[in-house]
C-alpha cells in the first residue's frame, strides 16, 4: 500500500478500523483523519478505505461523515429562507413532505444514502396511498436537499439523480361546457336572490324581537357573499383565495374590472402573489358589474347596522362581522350549493379551468388568457389548455393549402 493511501487495522474478529489522512487542520496545524469502523471481511474494509479516500479527495468535509438526513434538512431549510425565493408557508409544506423520507432514511448519514434507499422511500409512500403527483413532489424536494448537501461538502453525489421519479397523475381537470356554465350561472343567480331574501327576513325578525341594536354582526350576510364569490370566480377565473381577498379598493365598477393583488390564506391572513404575473387587472362583464354594484350598496347598509363603515378596505365577500370570509365556511357552502344545483363533485378551482377552456375554444388569444389567469408564462397556459383549441390543426392544413395555391397573395402579405 502506497504512503497516504490509508490504513486498515484489525480491532477484533471481523472488525476493522479504517483511517485515511485528510491533511492538516488549518486552525491547530494537526493532521486530520477520516475514520470508519467496518464489520466484515478485510475486502469490505478495503472498499470502505477506498470510499473514504475518494470522499477526502473529492473535498467532503470531515465533520460531514456522520451528518444524517434529519440533521441536514434544517440546514437546507435555512439556506432556502436566506435565498428569499420561497415563502415560509411553502417552505413549511416542503419540510412536512420530507418527514416521510426522514421516517425511512432520516438516521442515515448523507454520504451513505444510496439510490435504492431513495427508491424504497417512494415505494413505501405509494404503498401507503400517496398519489404519484405527491411522491414526485417529494422527489423534487429530496433532490434539492441532496444538491445543497453536495454544495456544502456533506456528500459527493446526489443519489436522487439516479432515481426516476413517478410520473404525475392525470390532473383530471374538469371544465364546464358553455351550456353547463350558463346553467351554473343561473343557479348562482337563484342562490344569490334567495340569500338576499333570507338576509331581509332575518333582519325583520331581529327588529320584531327588539334585537336590532347593540350587535357586532348581521345575520345572513355570509351566504350572499358566498354566492358573489362563486359569481366572481366564474367571471374572472381567479383562484378562491384571490376572490375572497378582494376588497372594494380592488373593484372599479366604472371601468368594469377587478384587480387581483393578494390571496387569503387558511389562517385568515393575506399574502402577495408568488409571481409578478399573479398581480393583475381582469375585466368583468356588465352583468357581474351590476350584481357587485347592488351588493356594494346593500353591504354598506347592513354593516352600518352594527356601526361598521364600508371602505376601500372592506372585503367584497365579507363575513357577518364585515371581515374576510372563512375559507372553510365557504367550502362548506360550496359543497351544499353544488349538490343542490346538480353539479356534484364540481370543485371551485374548476371554474378557473372553465374560463380558460371556453375562452381558448372560442378564439381568444393565449396571451390574453394567460394574463387573466395570472400565469407567469404563456407556456403554462398552453401546456394545460392546448386541448381547448379544437380544429387548429385542420385550419393550419387548409391555410397551408391556400398559400400554396395562391403564392402571389402570400407574398403580398409577407
N, C-alpha and C positions, 0 to 999 in steps of 0.2 A: 504494500500500500504506500503510495507516494505521500510525502510530508504535506500536511494540510488537507488531506482527503477526509480526515476524521478518524475517530477511534471507536472500536467495539470492545466492550469489556463484559465478560460473563459475570453475573452477580448471583447466580444460583442456577439450579437446573431449569432450563427452558426460559431463563430470564436474562436479558442483556441490557446494558446501558450503552446508548449511542451518543457520541459527542462530536460536534463539528465546530471548528473555530469560526467566529464571526467578527474577527478584527478586534479593535480596541474601543473601549468606551471613551468618547471624547471628553467626558466630564471627569473621570477618575484616572484615565490612562491605563486601566486594567484590561486584560484580554477578556473578551466575551465568548460565551459558548452557547450554541443551540444544542439542547439535550432532549433525549427521549428514552423511555423505558419500553422495551419490546418483550412481549411474552410469545415465545415460539421458537423457531429454529434460527440458526445463525444466518441462513439465507434471508429470513424475514428481517433480521437486524441489518443486513447489508442494504436491503431495499429501503428501509427506513433511513439509514445513513445517507443513501443517495438522494432521497427526497429532501432531507434536511439540508444537504449541501446545495441542492437546486434552489431551495427556498432562500437560503442565505445569499447565494449568488444572484438571485432574482430581485433582491432588495427587500425581502419581507422583514418586518420588524421582529426583534426577539420577543418583545412583550406581547406580540400577537399570537404566539404559539398556542396559548390557552384561551384566547378570547372566543366565546361562544356566540352563536347567532343571537340568542336572547340578550347578551351583553352588548352586542353591536347595534341592535335595532335603535336604541335611544341615541347613539352617536349619529347614526344615519338620519334620524328624525331631526336632530338639532341642526344638521347641515342643511336639510330641506327648509327649515324655518329661516335660517340665515339667508338662504337664496332669495326669499321673498316671492317665490314663484308659486306658492300654494297657500291656500287659506288654512287656518288652524282646524276648521271643521273638516275639510277634506283630508288633511293630514291625519287627524284622529281616526278617520274612516280607514285609511290605509294601514295604520298601526293595528287597528282592530282586526283587519283581514289577515295581517301577518301572524297574529296569535295562533292561527290554525297551523301554520308552518312551525311555529315555536313549540307547539304541543307535540310535534313529532321529532324535530331535529334541533330544538332550541338549545339543548345542552351539548351539542356537538361543536367543537372548535371550528371556526370558519374555514380554516385551512384544510380541514378533513371532510368537509361536506362534498359529496360526490353527486354526479348526475342521477344515478339510481336512487339516492336518498331523496332528491327533489321529486323524482317521478313517483316515489312512494307517497309523498305528501299529497300530490294531485290525485292519485288513485284512491286514497282514503277519503279525500274530500268529495270526490264524485260518488263513491260508495255510500257516503253519509247523506247524499241527496242534494248536494250543491249543484247548481247549474254549470254548464260548460263555460258560459259567459263569466260567471263569478270566479271560477277556477282560473280562467285566462287572466282576469284582473290580478289575482293573487300571483300569478307567474310574472306579470309586469312589475309588481311591487317587489317581489323577491329578487328579481333580476337587478332592479335598481339598488337594492341593499348590497348585493354582492359586487356590483360595479363600483360602488363607493368604497367597499372594503378593499378592493384591488387598488383603488387610487391611494388609499391610506396605508397600504402595505400589510394588510391583515390576511390577505390570501393572494396567490399568484394568478389564479384563473377563476373565471365565473362559471360555476357548474351549470347555471341556467342556460348558458349559451349552447349546451349540448342536449338540451331538453326541448322537445317540440310541445308547445302549449296546445291545449284543446281548442278546436275551432269554436267560435262563439255560437250560441244557439240562434236559430232564426228568430229575430225580434218579434215577428208576427204583428207588424204594425197594421192596425185596423184603421181604415178611413171610411167615412160615410159617403155614399153616393149623393149626387145633387138632390135627389128626391128625399133621401133619408135625412139630409141636413135640413131641408125645408121643413120636414115633419118635426125634427128636433126643435127647430126654432119656434114652431107653432106650440110645442109642448112647453117651451120656456116662457112664451107669452102667457100661456094659461097659468103656469106656476107663479109668475110674477103678479098677474092680476089677482090670483087667489091670495097670495101673501099680502098684497096691499089691502085687500078687503079684510083679511084677518087682523091686520095691524089696526085698521079703523075700528073693528069690532072690539078688540081688546082695550083700546083707549076709551071707548064708550062705557065698557064695563068698569074700568078704573074710575071714571068720572062718577058713575052711578054709586060706587062704593065709597066715594069721597077720598080716594087714594091717588088723586092726580098730582098732588104736590109733595115735596119732601123726598122725592125719589132720586136715585142716581142712575136710572136706566129707563128705557122704554121697551116694553114687551113687543115682540113681533117685528122688530127692525131686522134682525139677523136673517130670517127667511127671505125677505125682499133682497137683501144684499147677496144672498147665495144665488138667487135667480139672476141677478145682474152679473155676478161673476161668471155664470155659465154663458150668458149672452156675450159678454166681452171676450171670453175665450174663443167662442165660435167666430166672432167678428174679427179678431186680431191674430189668432194663432199663438198668442202669448202663453207662457207656462203658468200654472196655477199660482205659484209663489209670486210671479211677476204681476199677475192680475190683482191678487189680494194686497200687494204692496202699493198699488196706485192710490195716490191722494188727489184731491181736486186741483192741486197745483200742476199735476201731470196731464190734466184734461183741458183741451182747448175746444170748447163747444162751437165757437165761431168758425174756426178753421176745420173742424171735424177731424180731430186727431188726438191720440194719446201718446205720451212719452214714457217709455219703459226705462227706468233708471235704477231700480233696486228689486230685490227679491225678499219675500217674507220667509223666515225660517221657522222650524217647528217650535223653537223656544219663544216665538213672538217678536224677535228682533229682526232687523233687515240687514242685508249685505249688498255690496256693489256687484255688478255683473262680473263674471270671470274674465271676459274679454271686452275690448273696446266696442266690438260689434254688438255686444249684448245691450248696450245703451242705445236706444233707437226711438224714432218717432214713427208711429204707424197710423195711417189714415183709417177712419171708420165710416161706415155708411150712414146715410141720413136717418134711417130707422133707429140705429143704435144711438145716434146723437139725440134723437127725440126722447128715447127712454131714459138716457142719462140726464138730460135737462129736467125731465119730470121728477126723477128721483132726487136730483140735487135740491130742488125747491122743497120737496116733501121731507127730505132728510133734515134740512135746516129747521123746519117747523118742529119735527119730532125731537131733535136734540135740544132745542130751546125749552122744551117742557121740563127738563131737569137742570136747566141752567148752563148747558153746554152751547158754545158758539161755533158754528161751522166756519172753517177757514181753509186756506190752501193746503194745510197740513192734515186735514180730516180725511181719513180713508174713504174712498168711494164706496167700497163694500165694507161697511162697518159693523161692529157688534152692537149689542143692545146698550152698551155704555159709550159708544162713539169711538172705540178703539179698533185695532185690527181684528178681523175675524180669526178665530182659532182654526188652524188648518185641519185638525182632526174633526172639529164640528162641521166644517164644510164637507169633508169626505163623507161623514155620516148623512148629511143632507143629500149629497150627490147620489149615494147608493140608493136611497129611498126614491129619489126623483127618477133615476134611470129605470128602476124596476117598474114603477108605476106608469112610466111613459112607454114601456115596451122596448127599451134599449138595454136589455140585460147584459151585464158584463162590460158595458162601454166605459172606458177609462177617460178621465178628463183630458189626459195628455193626447188622446186620440182626436180631440177637437183640433189640435195642432197639426196632426197628420192629415186631417180632413182639409184644413185650409190649404196646405201645400199641394195636396193631390188635386183638388178642384182648380186651383189657380194654374198650375202647370198643365193640367189636362185641357184647359181652355185657352191656352196660348200665351199666358203671362210669362215674360222672360225670367230666366233663372236668377238674374241679379236682383230683380225686384222681390222675388220670393225669398231669396237669401236675406235681404235687408229686413223684410217683415218678420222673419223668424229669428233674426239675430245671430245667424251662423257666422263664424269668423271667416269662413272661406266658402266660395261657391261650390267647391268640390264636395263639401259635406252635404250640401243640398242635393247635388247630382247623385252622389252615392246612395242617398236614402230614398230619393223620389224620382229617379230617372224613369222608373216603370210607369209613372203617371203621365208620360208624354206619348200616347199611342199614335201609331201611324207615321212617326217621324222617319222611319227607315223607308217606308213606301213613298213618302213625299220626297225624300232625298233621291230615290231612284228616278222618279218622274222628272224632278228638276234636272238631273244629270242628262236624261234623255233629251229634254227640251233644249238644253245648252248645246248638245252635240248636233241636234237637228238644225239649230239656228245659231251657228257660231258668231255670225256678224252682230247679232243682238247682244251676245255675251261680251264681245269685245268692246262694244259701246258702253256697257255698264261697268266694265272692269276699271 
